[in-house]
Amino acid sequence: MAQQKGILQLKGTVGNITFYKSKDGYLAREKGGIDAKRFATDPAFQRTRENGQEFGRAGKASKYLRNAVRSLSQNASDSKMVSRLTRQMMQVVQSDPINARGMRNVTNGDITLLQDFDFNLNSKLGTTLYAPFTAEINRVTGSLIAEIPAFVPASMVAAPGGATHFKLHSAGVETDFVQGTNVADVKSSDTIAFDNVATTLLTHSHEVTPNSTHPLFILLGIEFFQEVNGSMYPLKNGAFNALAIVKAAGV
């Protein structure tokens, strides 16, 4: 690579030379890379092609799952959530014990590797909500249940400064990672005051397709609010909200 000199700074490609701007200024380098036809057919790149196919499959699977819970994750995720979930999906793909390298997929992999995935590393569910809960999946009936027994918010919730209230969210999700479709059921609690008054038993029952042949998930999250003159305002654009996959079941 070479640094561009002179009054005119170029961007683009001329012949085999590419001109571009970087943090180090305007640079130039010789155009390189592998010929596309050679990459697609040369046995020397077989492993690279296989890796690319599986990574692409993991990326699509990550997108499908994110689409299913977008209404929750858009207010409870960090800036690197997409790449983290894709890496986790790649681990699921690589755990497929049936298909050959390059053909492995999410559906035949170990879906439980997605369990405990936090969408927001700045506010993990396990360090935000200390109240015990259960998550049960009944594949036969298609019933996915998240239940939180009564608890005292001031003792069992690590609320950020300024928070006066919160809501508990949950979702039951059935994802077809081949077709890219979802059945998603999202439920939310009433607004709960952050005080020393015990809550009541919270049970969210989600329904998906009975006897489903697709992976199933239960997610649980918490969202914080501040009450001002009788109105509830989301706290700091969701920076302290938590959301996690608390139960995952493969086919």
N, C-alpha and C positions, 0 to 999 in steps of 0.2 A: 504494500500500500504506500501511496505517496501523497504528500500534502500539496494542495493546489496553491499556486502563487499567482500574483498579478491582480489587476483590477476586477476582471470578470471571473465570477465564481460559477462553475458549471454544476448542473444536476442532470443526470440521465446517462445514456449509454451511446458511445460513439465507437463503432467497430467493436473491438474486444476490450475497450476501456470503459469502466463504469465510474461516473462522477457522482458523489453524494455528500450530504452534510451529516456530520456526527457531532458528538459532544466535544470532540477534539478539533472541530473546524471542518472546512471543506476538503475532502480527500478524494483520491482516485485509486482504483485498483483494476487489475486485469480480470476480465470476465472469466469465471471458472465454472466448476460444477460438472456433474456427470450427464452425459447424453441420455435423454429420456428413454430412448429405445434400448440402449444398453442396460440401463437400470432395470427395465421391465423384463429383460430376457437373460442377462448374464448370470450364470450360476454363482458367481462370486458375491452377488448381492441378494442371494436367496434369504439369508437370515434377516437382512435389513428390510426386505419386502414383507416378510412374515411379521416382524415387529411393527411395521407401519400399519398392516392390516388389523392387528389386534389393538393397537393404540387407537385407531380410528373407531373401532367397535366400542372401545371403552368410552371414548369421547361422546359418541352418540347416546350410549346408555346413560351417561351422566346427565346429558341434556334432557332426556326423557324423564328422568326422575326429578330434576329441577323444575321442569314444566309442571309436574303434578302438584308440587307444593310451593309454587311461586308466590301464592297469596300470603304464605307465612315466611318464606325465606327472604323475600325482598326487604323485610324489616328486621331480619335477624341473621345477617351474614357478614363475613369479613371480605376484604378485597381479594383474597386468594382462595375463596371458597371453591370456585369453579375448578381451578387447577388441582386443589386438594382432593375434591370428589372424583375427578378424572383419574388421579393416581390410585385412589382407593378402588375404583372400578377396574383399573388395570390389574390390580392384585386379584380381584375376583375372576377376571378373564384368565389369568395365568394359573388359577387353581382348578380350571376345568380338567378333569381326569379322563375325559372321553375323546375329545377331538384332537387331531394332530396340530402341531405348532403352526400358527398362522390362521387356523380355523377355530381356535378356542373362542368361547363366547361367555357372556355374563350369565345367561340362563342356566348353563350347565356347570357354572362355577360355584364356589362357596359363598352364597349370598350373605351369610352371617358375618362375613368380613366387613360389611357395611354397618353392622350394629355398633352403636355408641359414636357414630360419626357426628361431630359438632359442626354446624353450619357457621357458627361465629366463635372463632378462637379467642376473641376479645371478651367473650362472656359465655363460658361453657355451662351447659345445663347442670353438670355435676357440682359446680362451684357457685351456682346461683340459686338452685332449688334443692334444698336439703330434705324436704319432706319425702317420705317413702312413697313409692307408687308401684303399681303392677301393670303389665302389658301382656295381654293374652290374645293369641291368634287361633281361631277355629276355622280351619280351611274348609271343612265339610259344610258348615252353615254360612261361611263367608262373613262371620262376625269378628271384628277386631276391637277389643275393648281396652281402654286406658282408664285406670281407676286410681284416685288419690284420696286416701282416708283423711279425716279431719285433722287439721294442723294449725298451729299459731303462726301467722305470717312473720311477726317480729322475731321469732326464734328460728324459723325454718326457711326464710328467704333472705338472700344477700342482696338487698335493694340498693341501687346507686343513690348518691346524694340528690335530693330534690324529688325523689319518687314518693308519691302518697298512695298510689293504687297500682294494681296489676291485673292482668288477665292470664289465664292458663289456656293454651291452645293445644289441640291434638289433631292428628290426621291419620286416617286409615287409607292405605294406598295399595292398589293392585297394578303392576306395571308389566306390559308386554314389551320386552326389550327387542323383539324381532320386528313387530309392526310399529312400535313407537307410540302405543296408545296407553292410556291410563284410566283407571276408575279411582277417583279420589274423593274422599268425604272428610271435610274439615269442620271441626266444632270448636267453640270458644265458651269459656265460662263467663258469668257476669263479672263486672268490675269488682275487685276485692280490695278492701282497704288494707294498707300496710300498718297493722296495729297488733294489739295483744288479744284480739277476739278470735277465737277458734273458728275456722271455716266449717262448712258442712261437707259430708262425703261428696266427692265429685266423680261422676261416672260418665264417660263418653263412649258410646257404642257406635261403631262405624260399620257400615254394611258394604261389602263388595260382592263379587260373583261367587255363589256357592260352588264348591268343588273346583275352584280356580286352578288352572294349570300354569299360572304365572307367579313370580315372586311377590310376596306380600310384605308390607312395612307398616309399623306404627311409629309416628313421630310425636314428640311432646315438646312444648315450648312455653316461654313466659315472656310477656310484653309489659313494659312499665309505662306509667302515666303520672302526670302531675295535675292535681286539681287546682284550678284557679277560678274563683267566683262561680263555683258550681259546674264548670265545664272541664272535661278531661282532655289533656293535651299529651300526645306521644312524647316521650322523653328523649331528647337529643338524637332524633332521626333513627332510633333503634340501635344505637351503638352498644347499649347494655342488654338488649334482648337476647335470649338464648333459644336455640332450637336444635334438637338432636334426634337421630334415629334410635329409638329405644328398643325396638324389636324388628328383626328381619328374618324371614323364612323363605327358603328356596323351595323349588318344586319337589 
